[in-house]
Amino acid sequence: MEGLTITPDGKTLVGMMQSPLDNPTSAIGRQSNALRILTFDIASGETKQYVYLTESVGLLVSEITAITNTTFLVLERDGNYPGSATTPSKAKHVYMVDLAGATDVSDAGNAAGGKLFGGNVVEALSPAERTANGIIPVTRTLIYNLLTHPGGYPHDKAEGIG
């Protein structure tokens, strides 16, 4: 888990995975753009999981910060330097994310591999398969592109919002 925040009402911890789970294998995880956001109700212990889709395969999340009880700022990035001649940075984005309306993909049976959709875990599903299985990811709206910051953004990793 790369980021952890608490909702303003103080009732829910919300964590975000940095990258797709290597579930059931690392080869599947590394070809996916489906990350998970986990919510934990402090009073009841109830958990839920939601799908967050990065802009493309290989991007990571560094931070999640609660704005309201269902909306968050998320920092999505690659690990490259903007001025690199060989692999220049293409993504250092801040998104507004909303859980409202997203599908809970947690497994009530708590199976070792997680909930299956048509025999596959979330990370192994294509966009068409996610849609066919009724999986609605969280909504995300681009708030700011750090690479457009006046004077540039000289770092490989943006690591925090707050």
BALOBA-1460 file (C-alpha; in Angstrom, 3 decimals):
// residues 162
<rec num="1" residu="m" x="0.000" y="0.000" z="0.000"/>
<rec num="2" residu="e" x="1.502" y="3.310" z="-1.046"/>
<rec num="3" residu="g" x="-0.970" y="5.798" z="0.366"/>
<rec num="4" residu="l" x="-3.191" y="5.894" z="3.439"/>
<rec num="5" residu="t" x="-5.706" y="8.557" z="4.431"/>
<rec num="6" residu="i" x="-8.705" y="8.946" z="6.694"/>
<rec num="7" residu="t" x="-12.028" y="10.414" z="5.607"/>
<rec num="8" residu="p" x="-12.971" y="13.797" z="7.092"/>
<rec num="9" residu="d" x="-15.684" y="12.196" z="9.251"/>
<rec num="10" residu="g" x="-12.972" y="10.076" z="10.897"/>
<rec num="11" residu="k" x="-14.837" y="6.822" z="10.180"/>
<rec num="12" residu="t" x="-12.955" y="5.248" z="7.276"/>
<rec num="13" residu="l" x="-9.321" y="4.507" z="6.515"/>
<rec num="14" residu="v" x="-8.609" y="4.473" z="2.791"/>
<rec num="15" residu="g" x="-5.505" y="2.921" z="1.299"/>
<rec num="16" residu="m" x="-4.271" y="2.608" z="-2.235"/>
<rec num="17" residu="m" x="-1.984" y="0.094" z="-3.853"/>
<rec num="18" residu="q" x="1.005" y="1.555" z="-5.682"/>
<rec num="19" residu="s" x="0.682" y="-0.834" z="-8.602"/>
<rec num="20" residu="p" x="-1.523" y="-3.703" z="-9.764"/>
<rec num="21" residu="l" x="-1.427" y="-6.784" z="-7.569"/>
<rec num="22" residu="d" x="0.718" y="-9.640" z="-8.860"/>
<rec num="23" residu="n" x="-2.412" y="-11.757" z="-8.759"/>
<rec num="24" residu="p" x="-2.296" y="-14.603" z="-9.594"/>
<rec num="25" residu="t" x="1.153" y="-14.004" z="-11.150"/>
<rec num="26" residu="s" x="3.556" y="-11.111" z="-11.547"/>
<rec num="27" residu="a" x="3.233" y="-11.400" z="-15.343"/>
<rec num="28" residu="i" x="-0.496" y="-10.651" z="-15.081"/>
<rec num="29" residu="g" x="0.001" y="-7.817" z="-12.608"/>
<rec num="30" residu="r" x="2.643" y="-6.133" z="-14.736"/>
<rec num="31" residu="q" x="0.371" y="-6.115" z="-17.790"/>
<rec num="32" residu="s" x="-2.557" y="-4.534" z="-15.947"/>
<rec num="33" residu="n" x="-3.572" y="-0.937" z="-15.307"/>
<rec num="34" residu="a" x="-6.067" y="-1.941" z="-12.581"/>
<rec num="35" residu="l" x="-5.015" y="-0.833" z="-9.101"/>
<rec num="36" residu="r" x="-7.082" y="-1.246" z="-5.948"/>
<rec num="37" residu="i" x="-8.366" y="1.235" z="-3.420"/>
<rec num="38" residu="l" x="-9.240" y="-0.351" z="-0.086"/>
<rec num="39" residu="t" x="-11.643" y="1.148" z="2.462"/>
<rec num="40" residu="f" x="-11.724" y="0.037" z="6.094"/>
<rec num="41" residu="d" x="-14.627" y="1.036" z="8.353"/>
<rec num="42" residu="i" x="-12.951" y="1.697" z="11.706"/>
<rec num="43" residu="a" x="-16.017" y="0.844" z="13.828"/>
<rec num="44" residu="s" x="-17.184" y="-2.330" z="12.076"/>
<rec num="45" residu="g" x="-13.988" y="-3.600" z="10.445"/>
<rec num="46" residu="e" x="-15.852" y="-3.917" z="7.122"/>
<rec num="47" residu="t" x="-13.643" y="-3.580" z="4.062"/>
<rec num="48" residu="k" x="-14.362" y="-2.792" z="0.431"/>
<rec num="49" residu="q" x="-12.167" y="-2.716" z="-2.656"/>
<rec num="50" residu="y" x="-12.560" y="-0.529" z="-5.719"/>
<rec num="51" residu="v" x="-10.810" y="-0.530" z="-9.082"/>
<rec num="52" residu="y" x="-8.688" y="2.475" z="-10.056"/>
<rec num="53" residu="l" x="-7.530" y="2.446" z="-13.687"/>
<rec num="54" residu="t" x="-4.272" y="4.219" z="-14.434"/>
<rec num="55" residu="e" x="-3.873" y="6.100" z="-17.682"/>
<rec num="56" residu="s" x="-1.694" y="3.289" z="-19.019"/>
<rec num="57" residu="v" x="0.064" y="0.085" z="-17.980"/>
<rec num="58" residu="g" x="3.213" y="0.745" z="-15.968"/>
<rec num="59" residu="l" x="2.090" y="3.893" z="-14.176"/>
<rec num="60" residu="l" x="2.138" y="3.950" z="-10.377"/>
<rec num="61" residu="v" x="0.316" y="5.760" z="-7.594"/>
<rec num="62" residu="s" x="2.301" y="7.542" z="-4.890"/>
<rec num="63" residu="e" x="-0.385" y="9.087" z="-2.706"/>
<rec num="64" residu="i" x="-4.066" y="9.309" z="-1.833"/>
<rec num="65" residu="t" x="-5.542" y="12.129" z="0.276"/>
<rec num="66" residu="a" x="-9.167" y="12.434" z="1.388"/>
<rec num="67" residu="i" x="-11.098" y="15.533" z="0.344"/>
<rec num="68" residu="t" x="-14.580" y="14.297" z="1.315"/>
<rec num="69" residu="n" x="-15.871" y="10.919" z="2.505"/>
<rec num="70" residu="t" x="-15.955" y="9.657" z="-1.115"/>
<rec num="71" residu="t" x="-13.559" y="11.939" z="-3.036"/>
<rec num="72" residu="f" x="-9.791" y="11.899" z="-2.954"/>
<rec num="73" residu="l" x="-6.735" y="13.368" z="-4.609"/>
<rec num="74" residu="v" x="-4.484" y="10.714" z="-6.145"/>
<rec num="75" residu="l" x="-0.957" y="11.223" z="-7.427"/>
<rec num="76" residu="e" x="-0.289" y="9.040" z="-10.494"/>
<rec num="77" residu="r" x="3.163" y="8.918" z="-12.040"/>
<rec num="78" residu="d" x="5.855" y="7.115" z="-13.917"/>
<rec num="79" residu="g" x="9.348" y="6.801" z="-12.423"/>
<rec num="80" residu="n" x="11.221" y="8.715" z="-15.111"/>
<rec num="81" residu="y" x="12.916" y="12.104" z="-15.087"/>
<rec num="82" residu="p" x="11.228" y="14.736" z="-17.294"/>
<rec num="83" residu="g" x="14.511" y="15.743" z="-18.979"/>
<rec num="84" residu="s" x="15.795" y="12.224" z="-19.646"/>
<rec num="85" residu="a" x="17.049" y="11.745" z="-23.201"/>
<rec num="86" residu="t" x="16.336" y="7.994" z="-23.199"/>
<rec num="87" residu="t" x="13.111" y="7.592" z="-21.182"/>
<rec num="88" residu="p" x="11.565" y="10.991" z="-20.499"/>
<rec num="89" residu="s" x="8.714" y="11.279" z="-18.031"/>
<rec num="90" residu="k" x="5.233" y="11.251" z="-19.513"/>
<rec num="91" residu="a" x="3.063" y="11.213" z="-16.396"/>
<rec num="92" residu="k" x="3.057" y="13.183" z="-13.166"/>
<rec num="93" residu="h" x="-0.665" y="13.782" z="-12.666"/>
<rec num="94" residu="v" x="-2.952" y="14.707" z="-9.810"/>
<rec num="95" residu="y" x="-6.450" y="13.263" z="-10.195"/>
<rec num="96" residu="m" x="-9.682" y="13.860" z="-8.290"/>
<rec num="97" residu="v" x="-11.124" y="10.397" z="-7.635"/>
<rec num="98" residu="d" x="-14.676" y="9.568" z="-6.579"/>
<rec num="99" residu="l" x="-15.725" y="6.204" z="-5.144"/>
<rec num="100" residu="a" x="-19.460" y="6.936" z="-5.450"/>
<rec num="101" residu="g" x="-20.976" y="4.586" z="-8.020"/>
<rec num="102" residu="a" x="-17.890" y="2.360" z="-8.262"/>
<rec num="103" residu="t" x="-18.242" y="-1.414" z="-7.901"/>
<rec num="104" residu="d" x="-17.028" y="-3.102" z="-4.719"/>
<rec num="105" residu="v" x="-14.812" y="-5.921" z="-6.023"/>
<rec num="106" residu="s" x="-13.888" y="-7.394" z="-2.652"/>
<rec num="107" residu="d" x="-14.451" y="-11.097" z="-2.077"/>
<rec num="108" residu="a" x="-16.974" y="-11.864" z="0.665"/>
<rec num="109" residu="g" x="-15.653" y="-15.453" z="0.667"/>
<rec num="110" residu="n" x="-12.115" y="-14.201" z="1.297"/>
<rec num="111" residu="a" x="-10.580" y="-16.699" z="-1.139"/>
<rec num="112" residu="a" x="-6.789" y="-16.761" z="-1.367"/>
<rec num="113" residu="g" x="-6.803" y="-15.351" z="-4.930"/>
<rec num="114" residu="g" x="-9.644" y="-12.888" z="-4.437"/>
<rec num="115" residu="k" x="-12.974" y="-12.529" z="-6.179"/>
<rec num="116" residu="l" x="-13.171" y="-13.973" z="-9.679"/>
<rec num="117" residu="f" x="-15.080" y="-12.497" z="-12.609"/>
<rec num="118" residu="g" x="-15.609" y="-15.032" z="-15.377"/>
<rec num="119" residu="g" x="-12.799" y="-17.087" z="-13.838"/>
<rec num="120" residu="n" x="-10.308" y="-14.193" z="-13.667"/>
<rec num="121" residu="v" x="-9.166" y="-11.694" z="-11.081"/>
<rec num="122" residu="v" x="-9.655" y="-7.972" z="-11.743"/>
<rec num="123" residu="e" x="-6.018" y="-7.510" z="-12.788"/>
<rec num="124" residu="a" x="-6.377" y="-10.109" z="-15.571"/>
<rec num="125" residu="l" x="-9.524" y="-8.627" z="-17.123"/>
<rec num="126" residu="s" x="-9.519" y="-6.635" z="-20.338"/>
<rec num="127" residu="p" x="-11.557" y="-3.415" z="-20.448"/>
<rec num="128" residu="a" x="-14.321" y="-5.284" z="-22.318"/>
<rec num="129" residu="e" x="-14.333" y="-8.061" z="-19.704"/>
<rec num="130" residu="r" x="-14.571" y="-5.542" z="-16.864"/>
<rec num="131" residu="t" x="-17.564" y="-3.962" z="-18.576"/>
<rec num="132" residu="a" x="-19.178" y="-7.347" z="-19.298"/>
<rec num="133" residu="n" x="-18.825" y="-8.242" z="-15.610"/>
<rec num="134" residu="g" x="-20.452" y="-4.992" z="-14.498"/>
<rec num="135" residu="i" x="-17.288" y="-3.599" z="-12.916"/>
<rec num="136" residu="i" x="-17.464" y="0.177" z="-12.702"/>
<rec num="137" residu="p" x="-14.114" y="1.694" z="-11.726"/>
<rec num="138" residu="v" x="-13.801" y="4.840" z="-9.633"/>
<rec num="139" residu="t" x="-14.132" y="8.026" z="-11.638"/>
<rec num="140" residu="r" x="-11.022" y="10.112" z="-12.058"/>
<rec num="141" residu="t" x="-10.694" y="13.665" z="-13.282"/>
<rec num="142" residu="l" x="-7.352" y="15.245" z="-14.120"/>
<rec num="143" residu="i" x="-6.741" y="18.178" z="-11.774"/>
<rec num="144" residu="y" x="-3.122" y="19.053" z="-12.541"/>
<rec num="145" residu="n" x="-0.247" y="17.880" z="-14.737"/>
<rec num="146" residu="l" x="3.006" y="18.501" z="-12.837"/>
<rec num="147" residu="l" x="4.943" y="18.331" z="-16.101"/>
<rec num="148" residu="t" x="3.287" y="21.594" z="-17.192"/>
<rec num="149" residu="h" x="4.388" y="23.442" z="-14.033"/>
<rec num="150" residu="p" x="6.085" y="26.750" z="-14.881"/>
<rec num="151" residu="g" x="9.819" y="26.161" z="-14.735"/>
<rec num="152" residu="g" x="9.327" y="22.429" z="-15.155"/>
<rec num="153" residu="y" x="9.219" y="19.500" z="-12.755"/>
<rec num="154" residu="p" x="12.759" y="18.154" z="-12.291"/>
<rec num="155" residu="h" x="12.146" y="14.967" z="-10.297"/>
<rec num="156" residu="d" x="11.528" y="11.329" z="-11.161"/>
<rec num="157" residu="k" x="8.972" y="10.753" z="-8.395"/>
<rec num="158" residu="a" x="6.269" y="12.909" z="-6.958"/>
<rec num="159" residu="e" x="5.598" y="11.325" z="-3.580"/>
<rec num="160" residu="g" x="3.043" y="13.262" z="-1.551"/>
<rec num="161" residu="i" x="0.001" y="15.513" z="-1.498"/>
<rec num="162" residu="g" x="-1.058" y="17.219" z="1.628"/>
